[in-house]
Every structure is written in structure tokens, then in C-alpha cells.
Amino acid sequence: MTRNTSLKRPLLLALILFDLLCLVASAFIAVYVPAQAADIYGPPAAELGLQERFTYAALLYTRQEALLRPTDPARNEQTFTIDSGESATSVIGRLWERGLISDSVAFRTYLQYKGLDTGLQAGTYTLSPALTPVEIAQRLQDATPEEVDFTILAGWRLEEIAEALPTSGLAVGADSFLRAARSPDFPHPLEGSLPPAASLEGFLLPGTYSLSRDTDSPVALLLHFLNNFEAQVTPEIRGGLENQGLSLYEGVTLASIVQREAVVEEEMPLIASVFLNRLQRGMRLESDPTVQYAAGYDAARGGWWPVPLTSQDLHLDSPYNTYQIAGLPPGPIANPGLPAIRAVAFPAQTPYLYFRAACDNSGRHTFAETYEEHLGNGCP
């Protein structure tokens, strides 16, 4: 009996030691693997239990290749849309089908580990196989587009463009934009076409611009607008302005008046012909929008173009008041669209010297060659 007992003790000790080693190893793995996963992928979601943390961490630790390397570094970007209410399973399956991830199980586990599986946002994304699956998962949490559309309406003055910036999604302040636009002391494509100390009023061509959301410099924003003007106002248009005896700056100045006067685009060449005829005869333009521009902001109405004008307004002492000054005002009164600029470059050939709003509230005008006819066109 003594011999058998002495034989069993070493075996028992070995078994105990083995169990202890297993416990230590298990404890080490239980601590080491989650710690390593946290170092690689960041901390797990707070709502996960201990078992879930370990299980997810263990899988992620063994699937690093599938999560931390792009599926194809050489491939281009593609548009990927998540529909409203679409399940994570559906999204993951389509990501795999499109070649954006290589391991759908590892990707789902990463989402669960980080608590991102419930945060996939509906929207349209720009993704690429050159992104790692971890980067793709992060992008799918924010449907904010990388580009924003910013619209300049035809006939807006600089201040109205500036007022649209705070809600545009761009990081350009209204005040800094106005300072740069009023005193453009940076190199730009129209430098030689503007008089010294002229602002950029008139040269920010209306339209919708797709801009990077990261745009935070007023100069970068203005250059985007000016480059578009340079591209759109072709040599043909510039030649047409020269044929009217106008420089580009003078042509845009007159176009800005046409823009503010016209309601119906097809009448722009007729309105341009009236003003050109008056200039050729040395007559004052007598345009209401120039007085509105000179008057500035109308606090009572809450806008930049006060209506109706009073007889006192028409006597406003300003170089922009074409009821008081001869010829063109010193510069544009607004930012005209391309149709208004073309109307000045290629006006209708008419004898008209007057126009006034038609009486049918259509937005159209009646045109006259003599002042007597013009009076006769008045509304009853």
C-alpha cells in the first residue's frame, strides 16, 4: 500500500500542475487576446458581455489580414448606396459581391465588436477596394456627402451669396468671403479684365457648384467661381461685347442690369437693345435696379432690393443711380447669368428706347420707340 501511494503522488502533482498551467494559459489568453484586439481595432462596444468580447476579439485577432488590408489597392472608387431600412446582413452581402470586402464573417464580427452594426446609415457613399474593410466600416457610419452643392441664383449681389454660406455645409464664413470678394488681392484669371480696386461683383456666374465639403478658404471658393466664368464666357461672347463697343467689365455691368430688369429670359435681348440704344444716344439708362442696388439693404422689408421705389429714392446721390448719372454705373450691380451676358453681346436689333411692365402680370414688358408711345403703354 505504501508503494502504490508513493507512485500516485507524482502523478497527482503532475495533473495538478497541468491544470494550473492550463488555467494560467487560459487566463493569459483571456487577457492577452482581448488586449491585442483592443490595440489593433480599438476598444470594444461598452454593451458587450465578457463572453462576447472574448469571442469577437479572438476571431478578429485571427482575421487581421482580411480586415486590415485592402481587397484591391489598384481599383477605383465606386458609388455604394444603403437603402433606408436595409439590414446589416444585406449591406455586408452587397459589399462582398462588389469586391469591397473579402471576408463577410470577419467584417460582421468587426461591426458587432465595435457596436457599428446598428449604426449603418442610409445614404450614398464613395467607397473603394483600396480602402481597408475597417475604413469602409467607419465610412458607413456617416452619410454626410464629401461634396456639397452650392447654388448662386441669377441676379444675386455679393451680399446675398455671402448670406447663403452659413447654411451651405461649407466652412467659409460670410464675412471673410465678402472681404475677399470686395478686395480680390490674389491672382485670378480675370485680373486683366477688371479695373484696379474693382470687386468681383458680376463675375460669380450663377449656377450650382459641386464643392468639396472641406473648402474653408474664401479665395479657393472664389477661384472656383471665377474659373467657371472664364470657361463659360467664351471668346465668341467676348467678341460680341467688343462689337457693341463694350469691354468685358462694361458688358457684365450692363448684363447685370438686364438680369435684374428681365423676368422672362427670352426678352433679355430686347431689354439689352433698349439700353444699348440709349447709351448710343447719350441718354440716361434710368433703370430701377441700379437705384435698388444703391439703396442697399432694406431693413423694413428684410431684403436687398427695396420695392416699390419712391420719388425720393430716384434722387438718391450715388454713382450707381442711373436716373442721376449718364452712361453705365461704375460696375455690376449683381451677378448676371450667361443668358443676360449673351443678350448684351448679341442684342436684338430694335429702335426701342423705352420699356415698361405689361399690364397682365405676366412678367413681360411692352416696348416703345418714343416717349409718347411709352406713356401710352401705361396701365389703366
Buried (B, 14 or more C-beta within 10 A) or exposed (E): EEEEEEEEEEEEEEEEEEEEEEEEEEEEEBEEBBEBBBEBBEEBBEEBEEEBBBBBBBBBBEBBEBBBEBBEEEEEEEEBEBEEEEEBEEBBEBBBEEEBBBBBEBBBBBBBBBEBBEEBEEBEBEBBBBBBBBBBBEBBEEBEBEBBEBEBBBBBBBBBBBBBBEEBBBEBBBEBBBBBBBEBEEEBBBEEBBEEEBBBBBBBBBBEBEBEBEBEBBBBBBBBBBBBBBEEBEEEBBEBBEEBEBBBBBBBBBBBBBBBBBBEEEBBBBBBBBBBBBBEEEBBBBBBBBBBBBBBEEEEEEEBBBEEBEEEBBEBEBEBBBBBBEEBBBBBBBBBBBBBBBBBBBBBEBEBBBBBBBEEEEEBBBBBBEEEBBEEBEEE
